Amino acid sequence: MTDPTSCESCGMPLETGRYCTHCTTDSGRLQPFEERFARMVAWQERRNPDQSRADAEAATLAYLAAMPAWRDHPQVTGGD
Ligand SMILES: [Zn+2]
């Protein structure tokens, strides 16, 4: 028995491992925050074309704040 699991970076359902293929580099490591954030903002903008850039970034940050891989990241907690 294995528990259902999800990517710790984006929440996508996974069969195994901690991160999905969208969140890792070719060598299997978690992508840098800047790259992941940029990609997720772009995805957010495609889903919500009427949304402003600032709103897309805010929505992405709020989402990442719930992800184990990012919730303690300084750019997510705003601790700069
Ligand atoms: Zn992922």
PDB file of the backbone (N, CA, C, O) and the ligand in Angstrom, with CONECT records:
HET     ZN  A 101       1
ATOM      1  N   MET A   1       0.838  -1.209   0.000  1.00  0.00           N
ATOM      2  CA  MET A   1       0.000   0.000   0.000  1.00  0.00           C
ATOM      3  C   MET A   1       0.873   1.260   0.000  1.00  0.00           C
ATOM      4  O   MET A   1       1.770   1.412   0.829  1.00  0.00           O
ATOM      5  N   THR A   2       0.602   2.114  -0.903  1.00  0.00           N
ATOM      6  CA  THR A   2       1.283   3.409  -0.886  1.00  0.00           C
ATOM      7  C   THR A   2       0.237   4.503  -0.838  1.00  0.00           C
ATOM      8  O   THR A   2      -0.816   4.403  -1.468  1.00  0.00           O
ATOM      9  N   ASP A   3       0.528   5.522  -0.104  1.00  0.00           N
ATOM     10  CA  ASP A   3      -0.395   6.639  -0.025  1.00  0.00           C
ATOM     11  C   ASP A   3      -0.343   7.453  -1.310  1.00  0.00           C
ATOM     12  O   ASP A   3       0.710   7.565  -1.938  1.00  0.00           O
ATOM     13  N   PRO A   4      -1.473   8.018  -1.698  1.00  0.00           N
ATOM     14  CA  PRO A   4      -1.414   8.964  -2.822  1.00  0.00           C
ATOM     15  C   PRO A   4      -0.485  10.107  -2.436  1.00  0.00           C
ATOM     16  O   PRO A   4      -0.490  10.552  -1.288  1.00  0.00           O
ATOM     17  N   THR A   5       0.290  10.571  -3.362  1.00  0.00           N
ATOM     18  CA  THR A   5       1.225  11.640  -3.047  1.00  0.00           C
ATOM     19  C   THR A   5       1.102  12.739  -4.088  1.00  0.00           C
ATOM     20  O   THR A   5       0.498  12.552  -5.144  1.00  0.00           O
ATOM     21  N   SER A   6       1.673  13.868  -3.776  1.00  0.00           N
ATOM     22  CA  SER A   6       1.630  14.969  -4.728  1.00  0.00           C
ATOM     23  C   SER A   6       2.953  15.710  -4.695  1.00  0.00           C
ATOM     24  O   SER A   6       3.693  15.664  -3.712  1.00  0.00           O
ATOM     25  N   CYS A   7       3.229  16.386  -5.783  1.00  0.00           N
ATOM     26  CA  CYS A   7       4.472  17.143  -5.910  1.00  0.00           C
ATOM     27  C   CYS A   7       4.563  18.184  -4.792  1.00  0.00           C
ATOM     28  O   CYS A   7       3.616  18.935  -4.558  1.00  0.00           O
ATOM     29  N   GLU A   8       5.694  18.223  -4.111  1.00  0.00           N
ATOM     30  CA  GLU A   8       5.861  19.181  -3.009  1.00  0.00           C
ATOM     31  C   GLU A   8       6.079  20.597  -3.505  1.00  0.00           C
ATOM     32  O   GLU A   8       6.055  21.548  -2.724  1.00  0.00           O
ATOM     33  N   SER A   9       6.289  20.733  -4.799  1.00  0.00           N
ATOM     34  CA  SER A   9       6.524  22.058  -5.369  1.00  0.00           C
ATOM     35  C   SER A   9       5.266  22.668  -5.970  1.00  0.00           C
ATOM     36  O   SER A   9       5.030  23.867  -5.825  1.00  0.00           O
ATOM     37  N   CYS A  10       4.439  21.840  -6.658  1.00  0.00           N
ATOM     38  CA  CYS A  10       3.280  22.412  -7.355  1.00  0.00           C
ATOM     39  C   CYS A  10       1.954  21.737  -7.004  1.00  0.00           C
ATOM     40  O   CYS A  10       0.896  22.231  -7.395  1.00  0.00           O
ATOM     41  N   GLY A  11       1.988  20.618  -6.277  1.00  0.00           N
ATOM     42  CA  GLY A  11       0.750  19.978  -5.865  1.00  0.00           C
ATOM     43  C   GLY A  11       0.170  19.000  -6.862  1.00  0.00           C
ATOM     44  O   GLY A  11      -0.895  18.428  -6.629  1.00  0.00           O
ATOM     45  N   MET A  12       0.860  18.802  -7.970  1.00  0.00           N
ATOM     46  CA  MET A  12       0.375  17.870  -8.979  1.00  0.00           C
ATOM     47  C   MET A  12       0.449  16.431  -8.450  1.00  0.00           C
ATOM     48  O   MET A  12       1.436  16.059  -7.816  1.00  0.00           O
ATOM     49  N   PRO A  13      -0.590  15.615  -8.706  1.00  0.00           N
ATOM     50  CA  PRO A  13      -0.553  14.226  -8.234  1.00  0.00           C
ATOM     51  C   PRO A  13       0.645  13.470  -8.809  1.00  0.00           C
ATOM     52  O   PRO A  13       0.996  13.626  -9.979  1.00  0.00           O
ATOM     53  N   LEU A  14       1.258  12.656  -7.965  1.00  0.00           N
ATOM     54  CA  LEU A  14       2.464  11.918  -8.347  1.00  0.00           C
ATOM     55  C   LEU A  14       2.294  10.461  -7.981  1.00  0.00           C
ATOM     56  O   LEU A  14       1.570  10.132  -7.041  1.00  0.00           O
ATOM     57  N   GLU A  15       2.951   9.592  -8.710  1.00  0.00           N
ATOM     58  CA  GLU A  15       2.981   8.184  -8.315  1.00  0.00           C
ATOM     59  C   GLU A  15       4.138   7.907  -7.377  1.00  0.00           C
ATOM     60  O   GLU A  15       4.037   7.078  -6.473  1.00  0.00           O
ATOM     61  N   THR A  16       5.233   8.606  -7.598  1.00  0.00           N
ATOM     62  CA  THR A  16       6.406   8.369  -6.769  1.00  0.00           C
ATOM     63  C   THR A  16       7.268   9.621  -6.734  1.00  0.00           C
ATOM     64  O   THR A  16       7.154  10.493  -7.596  1.00  0.00           O
ATOM     65  N   GLY A  17       8.128   9.698  -5.732  1.00  0.00           N
ATOM     66  CA  GLY A  17       9.049  10.812  -5.636  1.00  0.00           C
ATOM     67  C   GLY A  17       8.434  12.017  -4.942  1.00  0.00           C
ATOM     68  O   GLY A  17       7.285  11.983  -4.502  1.00  0.00           O
ATOM     69  N   ARG A  18       9.220  13.079  -4.854  1.00  0.00           N
ATOM     70  CA  ARG A  18       8.769  14.286  -4.157  1.00  0.00           C
ATOM     71  C   ARG A  18       8.302  15.360  -5.122  1.00  0.00           C
ATOM     72  O   ARG A  18       7.420  16.154  -4.797  1.00  0.00           O
ATOM     73  N   TYR A  19       8.902  15.385  -6.323  1.00  0.00           N
ATOM     74  CA  TYR A  19       8.593  16.457  -7.260  1.00  0.00           C
ATOM     75  C   TYR A  19       8.213  15.883  -8.617  1.00  0.00           C
ATOM     76  O   TYR A  19       8.708  14.828  -9.014  1.00  0.00           O
ATOM     77  N   CYS A  20       7.335  16.580  -9.325  1.00  0.00           N
ATOM     78  CA  CYS A  20       6.947  16.139 -10.655  1.00  0.00           C
ATOM     79  C   CYS A  20       8.001  16.568 -11.691  1.00  0.00           C
ATOM     80  O   CYS A  20       8.923  17.321 -11.379  1.00  0.00           O
ATOM     81  N   THR A  21       7.845  16.079 -12.910  1.00  0.00           N
ATOM     82  CA  THR A  21       8.841  16.385 -13.943  1.00  0.00           C
ATOM     83  C   THR A  21       8.839  17.863 -14.330  1.00  0.00           C
ATOM     84  O   THR A  21       9.841  18.366 -14.838  1.00  0.00           O
ATOM     85  N   HIS A  22       7.727  18.566 -14.096  1.00  0.00           N
ATOM     86  CA  HIS A  22       7.669  19.981 -14.444  1.00  0.00           C
ATOM     87  C   HIS A  22       8.492  20.834 -13.496  1.00  0.00           C
ATOM     88  O   HIS A  22       8.882  21.951 -13.837  1.00  0.00           O
ATOM     89  N   CYS A  23       8.754  20.315 -12.315  1.00  0.00           N
ATOM     90  CA  CYS A  23       9.406  21.113 -11.278  1.00  0.00           C
ATOM     91  C   CYS A  23      10.879  20.767 -11.110  1.00  0.00           C
ATOM     92  O   CYS A  23      11.564  21.359 -10.276  1.00  0.00           O
ATOM     93  N   THR A  24      11.367  19.818 -11.891  1.00  0.00           N
ATOM     94  CA  THR A  24      12.745  19.391 -11.720  1.00  0.00           C
ATOM     95  C   THR A  24      13.569  19.689 -12.973  1.00  0.00           C
ATOM     96  O   THR A  24      13.036  19.878 -14.066  1.00  0.00           O
ATOM     97  N   THR A  25      14.866  19.723 -12.776  1.00  0.00           N
ATOM     98  CA  THR A  25      15.798  19.890 -13.890  1.00  0.00           C
ATOM     99  C   THR A  25      16.036  18.537 -14.543  1.00  0.00           C
ATOM    100  O   THR A  25      15.517  17.517 -14.091  1.00  0.00           O
ATOM    101  N   ASP A  26      16.820  18.540 -15.602  1.00  0.00           N
ATOM    102  CA  ASP A  26      17.130  17.292 -16.294  1.00  0.00           C
ATOM    103  C   ASP A  26      17.817  16.292 -15.378  1.00  0.00           C
ATOM    104  O   ASP A  26      17.706  15.082 -15.576  1.00  0.00           O
ATOM    105  N   SER A  27      18.526  16.796 -14.382  1.00  0.00           N
ATOM    106  CA  SER A  27      19.224  15.901 -13.469  1.00  0.00           C
ATOM    107  C   SER A  27      18.362  15.480 -12.284  1.00  0.00           C
ATOM    108  O   SER A  27      18.832  14.786 -11.382  1.00  0.00           O
ATOM    109  N   GLY A  28      17.088  15.907 -12.289  1.00  0.00           N
ATOM    110  CA  GLY A  28      16.161  15.448 -11.261  1.00  0.00           C
ATOM    111  C   GLY A  28      16.118  16.293 -10.011  1.00  0.00           C
ATOM    112  O   GLY A  28      15.478  15.921  -9.028  1.00  0.00           O
ATOM    113  N   ARG A  29      16.804  17.445 -10.039  1.00  0.00           N
ATOM    114  CA  ARG A  29      16.777  18.325  -8.868  1.00  0.00           C
ATOM    115  C   ARG A  29      15.675  19.364  -9.009  1.00  0.00           C
ATOM    116  O   ARG A  29      15.255  19.712 -10.113  1.00  0.00           O
ATOM    117  N   LEU A  30      15.224  19.845  -7.868  1.00  0.00           N
ATOM    118  CA  LEU A  30      14.195  20.881  -7.874  1.00  0.00           C
ATOM    119  C   LEU A  30      14.725  22.130  -8.576  1.00  0.00           C
ATOM    120  O   LEU A  30      15.857  22.551  -8.337  1.00  0.00           O
ATOM    121  N   GLN A  31      13.908  22.715  -9.438  1.00  0.00           N
ATOM    122  CA  GLN A  31      14.319  23.928 -10.144  1.00  0.00           C
ATOM    123  C   GLN A  31      14.496  25.084  -9.156  1.00  0.00           C
ATOM    124  O   GLN A  31      13.919  25.068  -8.069  1.00  0.00           O
ATOM    125  N   PRO A  32      15.298  26.088  -9.537  1.00  0.00           N
ATOM    126  CA  PRO A  32      15.426  27.286  -8.698  1.00  0.00           C
ATOM    127  C   PRO A  32      14.073  27.984  -8.561  1.00  0.00           C
ATOM    128  O   PRO A  32      13.210  27.888  -9.434  1.00  0.00           O
ATOM    129  N   PHE A  33      13.918  28.680  -7.451  1.00  0.00           N
ATOM    130  CA  PHE A  33      12.654  29.377  -7.209  1.00  0.00           C
ATOM    131  C   PHE A  33      12.291  30.306  -8.361  1.00  0.00           C
ATOM    132  O   PHE A  33      11.144  30.323  -8.806  1.00  0.00           O
ATOM    133  N   GLU A  34      13.260  31.077  -8.847  1.00  0.00           N
ATOM    134  CA  GLU A  34      12.978  32.075  -9.880  1.00  0.00           C
ATOM    135  C   GLU A  34      12.387  31.433 -11.135  1.00  0.00           C
ATOM    136  O   GLU A  34      11.462  31.971 -11.742  1.00  0.00           O
ATOM    137  N   GLU A  35      12.928  30.289 -11.510  1.00  0.00           N
ATOM    138  CA  GLU A  35      12.445  29.613 -12.714  1.00  0.00           C
ATOM    139  C   GLU A  35      11.041  29.058 -12.500  1.00  0.00           C
ATOM    140  O   GLU A  35      10.155  29.213 -13.341  1.00  0.00           O
ATOM    141  N   ARG A  36      10.864  28.419 -11.371  1.00  0.00           N
ATOM    142  CA  ARG A  36       9.544  27.845 -11.063  1.00  0.00           C
ATOM    143  C   ARG A  36       8.481  28.931 -10.955  1.00  0.00           C
ATOM    144  O   ARG A  36       7.367  28.786 -11.459  1.00  0.00           O
ATOM    145  N   PHE A  37       8.851  30.023 -10.285  1.00  0.00           N
ATOM    146  CA  PHE A  37       7.904  31.117 -10.107  1.00  0.00           C
ATOM    147  C   PHE A  37       7.519  31.712 -11.460  1.00  0.00           C
ATOM    148  O   PHE A  37       6.340  31.949 -11.721  1.00  0.00           O
ATOM    149  N   ALA A  38       8.512  31.955 -12.325  1.00  0.00           N
ATOM    150  CA  ALA A  38       8.234  32.532 -13.642  1.00  0.00           C
ATOM    151  C   ALA A  38       7.311  31.624 -14.446  1.00  0.00           C
ATOM    152  O   ALA A  38       6.391  32.095 -15.116  1.00  0.00           O
ATOM    153  N   ARG A  39       7.562  30.341 -14.376  1.00  0.00           N
ATOM    154  CA  ARG A  39       6.725  29.403 -15.144  1.00  0.00           C
ATOM    155  C   ARG A  39       5.299  29.350 -14.601  1.00  0.00           C
ATOM    156  O   ARG A  39       4.337  29.259 -15.363  1.00  0.00           O
ATOM    157  N   MET A  40       5.177  29.407 -13.292  1.00  0.00           N
ATOM    158  CA  MET A  40       3.836  29.331 -12.714  1.00  0.00           C
ATOM    159  C   MET A  40       3.056  30.619 -12.946  1.00  0.00           C
ATOM    160  O   MET A  40       1.837  30.583 -13.113  1.00  0.00           O
ATOM    161  N   VAL A  41       3.744  31.752 -12.958  1.00  0.00           N
ATOM    162  CA  VAL A  41       3.067  33.010 -13.286  1.00  0.00           C
ATOM    163  C   VAL A  41       2.586  32.974 -14.735  1.00  0.00           C
ATOM    164  O   VAL A  41       1.469  33.401 -15.029  1.00  0.00           O
ATOM    165  N   ALA A  42       3.421  32.468 -15.637  1.00  0.00           N
ATOM    166  CA  ALA A  42       3.032  32.355 -17.049  1.00  0.00           C
ATOM    167  C   ALA A  42       1.815  31.447 -17.198  1.00  0.00           C
ATOM    168  O   ALA A  42       0.910  31.726 -17.985  1.00  0.00           O
ATOM    169  N   TRP A  43       1.808  30.368 -16.439  1.00  0.00           N
ATOM    170  CA  TRP A  43       0.679  29.438 -16.471  1.00  0.00           C
ATOM    171  C   TRP A  43      -0.582  30.121 -15.952  1.00  0.00           C
ATOM    172  O   TRP A  43      -1.665  29.984 -16.522  1.00  0.00           O
ATOM    173  N   GLN A  44      -0.417  30.855 -14.864  1.00  0.00           N
ATOM    174  CA  GLN A  44      -1.542  31.600 -14.283  1.00  0.00           C
ATOM    175  C   GLN A  44      -2.111  32.606 -15.298  1.00  0.00           C
ATOM    176  O   GLN A  44      -3.326  32.776 -15.400  1.00  0.00           O
ATOM    177  N   GLU A  45      -1.231  33.257 -16.033  1.00  0.00           N
ATOM    178  CA  GLU A  45      -1.681  34.246 -17.015  1.00  0.00           C
ATOM    179  C   GLU A  45      -2.413  33.587 -18.190  1.00  0.00           C
ATOM    180  O   GLU A  45      -3.349  34.157 -18.751  1.00  0.00           O
ATOM    181  N   ARG A  46      -1.976  32.392 -18.548  1.00  0.00           N
ATOM    182  CA  ARG A  46      -2.676  31.688 -19.623  1.00  0.00           C
ATOM    183  C   ARG A  46      -4.072  31.261 -19.179  1.00  0.00           C
ATOM    184  O   ARG A  46      -5.019  31.278 -19.965  1.00  0.00           O
ATOM    185  N   ARG A  47      -4.183  30.885 -17.929  1.00  0.00           N
ATOM    186  CA  ARG A  47      -5.489  30.467 -17.414  1.00  0.00           C
ATOM    187  C   ARG A  47      -6.411  31.654 -17.206  1.00  0.00           C
ATOM    188  O   ARG A  47      -7.628  31.532 -17.338  1.00  0.00           O
ATOM    189  N   ASN A  48      -5.838  32.792 -16.883  1.00  0.00           N
ATOM    190  CA  ASN A  48      -6.635  33.981 -16.576  1.00  0.00           C
ATOM    191  C   ASN A  48      -6.124  35.164 -17.385  1.00  0.00           C
ATOM    192  O   ASN A  48      -5.442  36.040 -16.851  1.00  0.00           O
ATOM    193  N   PRO A  49      -6.450  35.191 -18.662  1.00  0.00           N
ATOM    194  CA  PRO A  49      -5.885  36.210 -19.561  1.00  0.00           C
ATOM    195  C   PRO A  49      -6.230  37.640 -19.166  1.00  0.00           C
ATOM    196  O   PRO A  49      -5.502  38.569 -19.516  1.00  0.00           O
ATOM    197  N   ASP A  50      -7.322  37.827 -18.448  1.00  0.00           N
ATOM    198  CA  ASP A  50      -7.716  39.184 -18.065  1.00  0.00           C
ATOM    199  C   ASP A  50      -7.026  39.669 -16.801  1.00  0.00           C
ATOM    200  O   ASP A  50      -7.140  40.834 -16.420  1.00  0.00           O
ATOM    201  N   GLN A  51      -6.312  38.760 -16.159  1.00  0.00           N
ATOM    202  CA  GLN A  51      -5.679  39.094 -14.893  1.00  0.00           C
ATOM    203  C   GLN A  51      -4.416  39.920 -15.139  1.00  0.00           C
ATOM    204  O   GLN A  51      -3.682  39.671 -16.096  1.00  0.00           O
ATOM    205  N   SER A  52      -4.173  40.884 -14.287  1.00  0.00           N
ATOM    206  CA  SER A  52      -2.955  41.680 -14.428  1.00  0.00           C
ATOM    207  C   SER A  52      -1.751  40.859 -13.991  1.00  0.00           C
ATOM    208  O   SER A  52      -1.879  39.853 -13.292  1.00  0.00           O
ATOM    209  N   ARG A  53      -0.577  41.315 -14.420  1.00  0.00           N
ATOM    210  CA  ARG A  53       0.669  40.644 -14.037  1.00  0.00           C
ATOM    211  C   ARG A  53       0.826  40.605 -12.502  1.00  0.00           C
ATOM    212  O   ARG A  53       1.215  39.587 -11.929  1.00  0.00           O
ATOM    213  N   ALA A  54       0.522  41.709 -11.876  1.00  0.00           N
ATOM    214  CA  ALA A  54       0.668  41.776 -10.424  1.00  0.00           C
ATOM    215  C   ALA A  54      -0.265  40.781  -9.736  1.00  0.00           C
ATOM    216  O   ALA A  54       0.116  40.127  -8.765  1.00  0.00           O
ATOM    217  N   ASP A  55      -1.486  40.676 -10.246  1.00  0.00           N
ATOM    218  CA  ASP A  55      -2.434  39.736  -9.648  1.00  0.00           C
ATOM    219  C   ASP A  55      -2.002  38.296  -9.888  1.00  0.00           C
ATOM    220  O   ASP A  55      -2.156  37.442  -9.015  1.00  0.00           O
ATOM    221  N   ALA A  56      -1.457  38.028 -11.080  1.00  0.00           N
ATOM    222  CA  ALA A  56      -0.981  36.682 -11.371  1.00  0.00           C
ATOM    223  C   ALA A  56       0.181  36.317 -10.450  1.00  0.00           C
ATOM    224  O   ALA A  56       0.267  35.187  -9.968  1.00  0.00           O
ATOM    225  N   GLU A  57       1.068  37.271 -10.211  1.00  0.00           N
ATOM    226  CA  GLU A  57       2.200  37.020  -9.314  1.00  0.00           C
ATOM    227  C   GLU A  57       1.718  36.809  -7.882  1.00  0.00           C
ATOM    228  O   GLU A  57       2.229  35.943  -7.172  1.00  0.00           O
ATOM    229  N   ALA A  58       0.740  37.595  -7.461  1.00  0.00           N
ATOM    230  CA  ALA A  58       0.218  37.455  -6.102  1.00  0.00           C
ATOM    231  C   ALA A  58      -0.469  36.102  -5.921  1.00  0.00           C
ATOM    232  O   ALA A  58      -0.311  35.452  -4.888  1.00  0.00           O
ATOM    233  N   ALA A  59      -1.232  35.683  -6.933  1.00  0.00           N
ATOM    234  CA  ALA A  59      -1.926  34.405  -6.853  1.00  0.00           C
ATOM    235  C   ALA A  59      -0.916  33.253  -6.820  1.00  0.00           C
ATOM    236  O   ALA A  59      -1.110  32.270  -6.104  1.00  0.00           O
ATOM    237  N   THR A  60       0.164  33.382  -7.599  1.00  0.00           N
ATOM    238  CA  THR A  60       1.191  32.350  -7.619  1.00  0.00           C
ATOM    239  C   THR A  60       1.909  32.268  -6.284  1.00  0.00           C
ATOM    240  O   THR A  60       2.175  31.175  -5.784  1.00  0.00           O
ATOM    241  N   LEU A  61       2.223  33.416  -5.707  1.00  0.00           N
ATOM    242  CA  LEU A  61       2.881  33.421  -4.398  1.00  0.00           C
ATOM    243  C   LEU A  61       1.997  32.784  -3.339  1.00  0.00           C
ATOM    244  O   LEU A  61       2.478  32.031  -2.492  1.00  0.00           O
ATOM    245  N   ALA A  62       0.703  33.084  -3.387  1.00  0.00           N
ATOM    246  CA  ALA A  62      -0.225  32.512  -2.418  1.00  0.00           C
ATOM    247  C   ALA A  62      -0.283  30.996  -2.567  1.00  0.00           C
ATOM    248  O   ALA A  62      -0.372  30.265  -1.580  1.00  0.00           O
ATOM    249  N   TYR A  63      -0.232  30.542  -3.802  1.00  0.00           N
ATOM    250  CA  TYR A  63      -0.246  29.096  -4.046  1.00  0.00           C
ATOM    251  C   TYR A  63       1.028  28.448  -3.531  1.00  0.00           C
ATOM    252  O   TYR A  63       0.978  27.411  -2.868  1.00  0.00           O
ATOM    253  N   LEU A  64       2.166  29.052  -3.833  1.00  0.00           N
ATOM    254  CA  LEU A  64       3.449  28.482  -3.410  1.00  0.00           C
ATOM    255  C   LEU A  64       3.586  28.480  -1.887  1.00  0.00           C
ATOM    256  O   LEU A  64       4.298  27.647  -1.325  1.00  0.00           O
ATOM    257  N   ALA A  65       2.912  29.401  -1.232  1.00  0.00           N
ATOM    258  CA  ALA A  65       2.993  29.466   0.226  1.00  0.00           C
ATOM    259  C   ALA A  65       2.399  28.223   0.888  1.00  0.00           C
ATOM    260  O   ALA A  65       2.657  27.960   2.062  1.00  0.00           O
ATOM    261  N   ALA A  66       1.607  27.461   0.136  1.00  0.00           N
ATOM    262  CA  ALA A  66       1.012  26.228   0.659  1.00  0.00           C
ATOM    263  C   ALA A  66       1.823  24.993   0.279  1.00  0.00           C
ATOM    264  O   ALA A  66       1.488  23.882   0.690  1.00  0.00           O
ATOM    265  N   MET A  67       2.876  25.177  -0.496  1.00  0.00           N
ATOM    266  CA  MET A  67       3.661  24.045  -0.985  1.00  0.00           C
ATOM    267  C   MET A  67       4.862  23.781  -0.076  1.00  0.00           C
ATOM    268  O   MET A  67       5.613  24.701   0.248  1.00  0.00           O
ATOM    269  N   PRO A  68       5.041  22.523   0.335  1.00  0.00           N
ATOM    270  CA  PRO A  68       6.168  22.200   1.232  1.00  0.00           C
ATOM    271  C   PRO A  68       7.524  22.635   0.693  1.00  0.00           C
ATOM    272  O   PRO A  68       8.406  23.009   1.466  1.00  0.00           O
ATOM    273  N   ALA A  69       7.698  22.590  -0.620  1.00  0.00           N
ATOM    274  CA  ALA A  69       9.001  22.925  -1.188  1.00  0.00           C
ATOM    275  C   ALA A  69       9.313  24.420  -1.084  1.00  0.00           C
ATOM    276  O   ALA A  69      10.481  24.807  -1.119  1.00  0.00           O
ATOM    277  N   TRP A  70       8.290  25.260  -0.957  1.00  0.00           N
ATOM    278  CA  TRP A  70       8.494  26.715  -1.068  1.00  0.00           C
ATOM    279  C   TRP A  70       7.998  27.519   0.115  1.00  0.00           C
ATOM    280  O   TRP A  70       8.332  28.697   0.235  1.00  0.00           O
ATOM    281  N   ARG A  71       7.223  26.928   0.977  1.00  0.00           N
ATOM    282  CA  ARG A  71       6.545  27.777   1.981  1.00  0.00           C
ATOM    283  C   ARG A  71       7.500  28.487   2.922  1.00  0.00           C
ATOM    284  O   ARG A  71       7.137  29.501   3.517  1.00  0.00           O
ATOM    285  N   ASP A  72       8.726  27.969   3.069  1.00  0.00           N
ATOM    286  CA  ASP A  72       9.701  28.657   3.924  1.00  0.00           C
ATOM    287  C   ASP A  72      10.692  29.493   3.128  1.00  0.00           C
ATOM    288  O   ASP A  72      11.621  30.067   3.697  1.00  0.00           O
ATOM    289  N   HIS A  73      10.498  29.564   1.817  1.00  0.00           N
ATOM    290  CA  HIS A  73      11.429  30.320   0.973  1.00  0.00           C
ATOM    291  C   HIS A  73      11.269  31.826   1.257  1.00  0.00           C
ATOM    292  O   HIS A  73      10.148  32.321   1.370  1.00  0.00           O
ATOM    293  N   PRO A  74      12.397  32.549   1.370  1.00  0.00           N
ATOM    294  CA  PRO A  74      12.301  33.989   1.706  1.00  0.00           C
ATOM    295  C   PRO A  74      11.435  34.785   0.752  1.00  0.00           C
ATOM    296  O   PRO A  74      10.777  35.738   1.167  1.00  0.00           O
ATOM    297  N   GLN A  75      11.422  34.406  -0.540  1.00  0.00           N
ATOM    298  CA  GLN A  75      10.621  35.170  -1.487  1.00  0.00           C
ATOM    299  C   GLN A  75       9.140  34.826  -1.386  1.00  0.00           C
ATOM    300  O   GLN A  75       8.302  35.536  -1.940  1.00  0.00           O
ATOM    301  N   VAL A  76       8.813  33.754  -0.692  1.00  0.00           N
ATOM    302  CA  VAL A  76       7.410  33.410  -0.461  1.00  0.00           C
ATOM    303  C   VAL A  76       6.937  34.015   0.857  1.00  0.00           C
ATOM    304  O   VAL A  76       5.815  34.513   0.950  1.00  0.00           O
ATOM    305  N   THR A  77       7.790  33.970   1.866  1.00  0.00           N
ATOM    306  CA  THR A  77       7.392  34.501   3.171  1.00  0.00           C
ATOM    307  C   THR A  77       7.503  36.020   3.215  1.00  0.00           C
ATOM    308  O   THR A  77       6.970  36.662   4.120  1.00  0.00           O
ATOM    309  N   GLY A  78       8.200  36.593   2.230  1.00  0.00           N
ATOM    310  CA  GLY A  78       8.355  38.042   2.199  1.00  0.00           C
ATOM    311  C   GLY A  78       9.348  38.558   3.215  1.00  0.00           C
ATOM    312  O   GLY A  78       9.292  39.718   3.625  1.00  0.00           O
ATOM    313  N   GLY A  79      10.256  37.692   3.618  1.00  0.00           N
ATOM    314  CA  GLY A  79      11.206  38.062   4.653  1.00  0.00           C
ATOM    315  C   GLY A  79      12.461  38.734   4.132  1.00  0.00           C
ATOM    316  O   GLY A  79      13.564  38.424   4.581  1.00  0.00           O
ATOM    317  N   ASP A  80      12.308  39.637   3.204  1.00  0.00           N
ATOM    318  CA  ASP A  80      13.508  40.303   2.679  1.00  0.00           C
ATOM    319  C   ASP A  80      13.568  41.757   3.127  1.00  0.00           C
ATOM    320  O   ASP A  80      14.508  42.472   2.781  1.00  0.00           O
TER     321      ASP A  80
HETATM  322 ZN    ZN A 101       5.568  19.860  -9.547  1.00  0.00          ZN2+
END
